[in-house]
Amino acid sequence: MAPVFNQFLAVLSLATTIQQTVSAVPLGNQRRQAGVPPYVLTYAPKVWLQSQDPYFPSDIGAQLANTKPQVNFATVTAAPSPLTLNNLASLNALGGANVYLTSVDDVTKNPAWLKGVKPDGNGKTNGATSCVVIVNDRGSGNVDAYYMYFYAFNQGNTVLGQEIGAHVGDWEHNMIRFKNDVPQAIWYSQHEYGEAFTYASVEKQGKRPIGYSAKGSHATYATTGTHDHTIPGLNLPAGPIEDHCDQGTLWDPIASAYFYKFNAGSNTFTAYDGTAPTNYLEFVGKWGDEKYPESDPRQKTVFGIDVTAKYTSGPTGPRDKYLNRSKVCPPRENTVCFVSPFLRP
């Protein structure tokens, strides 16, 4: 009996060790591994945050706790309370695209929640789910993976001493196009448009492509340094409207993220782990304040010229980022989608 009993104890000890090991794995890591195609994780981008940027990635749900829904600057009184990631899309019937998630604080006072969460030494935004990964299997081995990055605030660029284009809420993204599990090309979103590169051409850490988040605006670039974006889609090393990037803090977006499958036919989202909220992805309104009128003392313009306004409206969410695009680039009138085989500004 002794040998049998000893074998039993050995098996029990091994089972206990395995259980302890699994329990020690952070919940976020368990969640992100659940059914997600391995290559979507293997080739997920990492992002260098600019060293002087005070606005870090933010918790998506916290945005709802610090805002109130408004239409034409009037609060939507019929909105559920509290608003959560599980009921946000109910606002679609209460104003739809005209709903703005409006800060409950005066943004000129720079409340703490606008500043987000600085990633730790492993690149994780502890306590903040600040990334959404959406996988669209387009068939025949063609898969697009969208890595959506959320920030509570977008600080505008400074032009001739005037800050322009600031807004509450900020969604940026990379998209990687895969063929038979192998990355082919990557899109970097920047302001009104962006740039596309072959996977082979971009900077990497191991197999993971690198992005550079511009100071304040969080436009995502493939290279560090200065980027003039006066002409959307055309980046130059200098000019009147500049973004600035460097290797400040390295962020690993998938270390704290939600993961979804996207069905283009039904335009619906399914959480890989079966528990992550999906309702908020259906929201068609804006993730920040409506552009303040000139009568608002917070608003500043140069000689009343609209495009020089300090504050503009918040952005739409992930569902509005052309999740079933035919090319690597999102569709844009009179624009050819050029996938660069070499790095450039």
Helices and strands as residue ranges (DSSP letters): H 2-24, H 27-33, H 38-42, E 46-49, H 60-65, E 67-71, E 74-75, G 88-94, G 96-98, E 100-103, G 107-109, G 112-115, E 131-139, E 142-154, E 157-159, E 162-164, E 167-179, E 182-190, E 193-198, G 199-201, E 204-205, E 208-213, E 220-221, E 225-231, E 234-236, E 242-245, E 249-251, G 253-256, E 257-263, E 268-271, G 279-282, G 306-308, G 318-320, E 339-340
